[in-house]
Amino acid sequence: MSAVTGEPFADTGYDERLVRLLAHRIGLWDTVAACKREGSLDTAIRQAQANELSILERHCPHLVRVCFNGKTSGKSEQRFRTAGFDTLVLPSSSPANAQMSFDNKLSIWKKIVDPAPG
């Protein structure tokens, strides 16, 4: 996100990162409300329970675009598109995703701040 927004996130705490993201009109939200997982890899997620879309819609009534960090999160994309959101499934930002160079990922991730949906 530092490369996308130009903000030095590495030197800030979590709460300050959220404030800076919101200043760029970017929010964070988990598509999974609860799950079982050993370790940190998304491939280890079991018994995932989706977060309720109605909660996001209620808290963010002007939300237009929803972006998904990687394929696992992207499994929810259809649900959001059907609800009328502009959607974008991004390549995973995880270092475990070594299939694509940082520069290639960044060129796609910059679409987050593109003012024109689609």
C-alpha positions in Angstrom: 0.0 0.0 0.0 3.0 2.3 0.5 3.9 2.0 -3.2 0.2 2.5 -4.2 -0.4 5.6 -2.1 3.0 7.0 -1.5 2.5 6.8 2.3 5.3 5.5 4.5 3.2 2.8 6.3 6.2 0.7 7.5 7.0 3.3 10.2 3.4 3.7 11.6 1.2 1.7 13.9 -1.9 -0.1 12.7 -4.4 2.6 13.8 -2.4 5.3 12.0 -2.2 3.1 8.9 -6.0 2.9 8.9 -6.3 6.7 9.2 -3.9 7.2 6.3 -5.7 4.6 4.1 -9.0 6.3 4.8 -7.4 9.6 3.8 -6.9 8.0 0.4 -10.5 6.7 0.4 -9.4 3.1 1.0 -10.8 0.9 3.7 -10.1 -2.6 4.9 -12.6 -5.3 5.5 -12.4 -9.0 5.9 -14.6 -11.1 3.6 -14.2 -13.9 6.1 -15.8 -13.3 9.6 -14.5 -16.5 11.2 -12.7 -19.6 10.1 -10.4 -22.4 11.3 -6.8 -22.1 10.1 -3.4 -23.5 11.2 -0.7 -21.1 10.2 -1.1 -18.0 8.1 -1.6 -19.3 4.6 -5.0 -18.7 3.0 -4.9 -22.3 1.6 -5.2 -23.4 5.3 -8.5 -21.7 5.8 -11.3 -24.2 6.7 -14.9 -23.7 7.6 -14.9 -20.1 6.5 -18.0 -18.0 7.4 -18.5 -15.0 5.2 -18.8 -11.5 6.7 -22.3 -10.1 6.1 -22.4 -7.8 3.1 -25.3 -5.8 4.7 -22.9 -4.7 7.5 -20.5 -3.2 5.0 -23.3 -1.6 3.0 -24.8 0.0 6.2 -21.4 1.4 7.4 -20.2 2.5 3.9 -23.3 3.6 1.9 -21.2 5.4 -0.7 -18.9 2.5 -1.4 -18.5 1.9 -5.1 -15.4 -0.3 -5.6 -14.4 -3.4 -3.7 -11.0 -4.9 -4.4 -9.9 -8.4 -3.2 -6.4 -9.3 -2.2 -5.7 -12.6 -3.9 -7.7 -15.5 -5.1 -9.0 -16.7 -1.8 -10.6 -13.3 -1.0 -11.6 -13.1 -4.7 -13.9 -16.1 -4.2 -16.4 -13.5 -2.8 -16.2 -11.2 -5.9 -19.3 -12.5 -7.5 -21.4 -11.8 -4.4 -20.2 -8.1 -4.4 -20.6 -7.6 -8.1 -24.1 -9.0 -8.0 -24.8 -6.4 -5.2 -23.9 -3.7 -7.6 -20.3 -2.9 -6.7 -17.4 -2.4 -9.2 -15.0 -5.2 -8.3 -11.4 -6.0 -8.9 -9.5 -9.2 -7.9 -5.9 -8.2 -7.3 -2.9 -10.5 -7.2 -2.1 -11.5 -3.7 0.3 -9.1 -1.9 1.7 -12.0 0.0 5.4 -12.7 -0.4 4.3 -16.3 -0.9 2.9 -15.2 -4.2 6.1 -15.3 -6.2 4.5 -16.0 -9.6 4.5 -12.3 -10.4 7.1 -9.6 -10.0 6.5 -6.7 -7.6 6.4 -4.3 -10.5 3.7 -6.3 -12.2 1.7 -6.6 -9.0 2.1 -2.9 -8.4 0.8 -1.9 -11.9 -2.4 -3.9 -11.1 -2.7 -2.7 -7.5 -2.5 0.9 -8.6 -6.0 0.4 -10.1 -7.2 0.7 -6.5 -6.8 4.5 -6.6 -8.0 4.8 -10.3 -10.9 7.3 -10.0 -12.9 5.6 -12.9 -14.6 2.4 -11.9 -14.4 -0.5 -14.4 
